[in-house]
Amino acid sequence: PAIASRGWVIVTRDFAIRRRPNERDAWAAARATVVMVRGDRLSAEDMARLLLAAHAHGRLDNYIAKRAPPMILYLGPDGQLHTQLGGERRGGRKKPQR
């Protein structure tokens, strides 16, 4: 809760959080944003590289800003982001102009 209240993003490789009800309830109650770095046998340097690449040019920040917490995002080894749990898009879609 202290981290989420500061607006910080939690970065982890602990994918079991999805299966642990008490942990899932804790991040949901704290309205936390969790980024899970995915990939087999990633070193700390590999994870740092992925995070820095996702953060470059505001890509990660923009992705998070367009969604409402709580959310769990996956950052894949290819650098792709996708929403796993929560993270409903903020606002509605624009209607086409006639």
N, C-alpha and C positions, 0 to 999 in steps of 0.2 A: 504493500500500500504506500509506503514512503516513496518508493521510486516512481510509481505511477502518479502520485500526487504532484510530483515535480515536472510531470510531462515527459519523463525519460522513457526510452524504449528498452525493454528487457531483451537481451540477446542470449540464446541458449541453444544447445544441441539436444536437450532432454525432451525427446519426443513422447515420452511416457506421460507427460503432463496431461495429454488428452484423455488418458485412461484413468487418471487418479482424480476422483470426484472432489476430494478436499482441495487439491491444487487448482483444479479447474474453477471451483467455486471462489477460491481466493483471488485469482486473477480477474474473474468476472466482477466480483464485488469491488475490487480496487479500480476497475475500469482500465486495466493495463493493456498496453500494446506489447506483444511478444513477437519477436522475430526468431524463427527457428532456422538455423543454418543446416541445410540438408546436403548429404553427400558422404559416400563411403571413404573412410580413412583420410579425412581432411586434417591437415596439420593446423596448428594455430596460425601459421603464416598464411595458409590457404584461406582460412576463415576470414582473417583480417583483409586479405585481398578482395574476397567476395563482398564483404561489407563496405569497403572503401569504394569499390566499383559501383555498388548499388547506391551509395551516397553521392557519388559524383554527379555534378550538374543538378542536384536536388531531386533525383529520381525517387529515392526511397522516401524522402520527406514529402514529396508531392503525392506519392501513393498513399502514405499514411494520412495526410491531410484530407484526402477525399473520402475517408472512411471514419466511422464513429467507433470509438472504443466501447467495450473491450474487443480485442481481436488477436488472433494468432495468424501470423503471416509466415509463409514458407519462402526461404531464399534458397533456390536450387544451385547446384554446382555450375549450371550454365548462366547464372546471374538473373534468372527469371524470378519474379515475385508473384505469388498468388495468395489469396486469402483462404485460410483453412477453416477457421471458426470465427464467427462474429464479423465485425468490420463492415457493417451495412453501409452502403454508399450514402454520403451526406447529400441532402437536397434531392430534388427530382430531376428527371431527364427533361431537357428543353423540348418544348413542342415545336414541330416544324412550322415555319412561317408560311403563310399563304399569300 
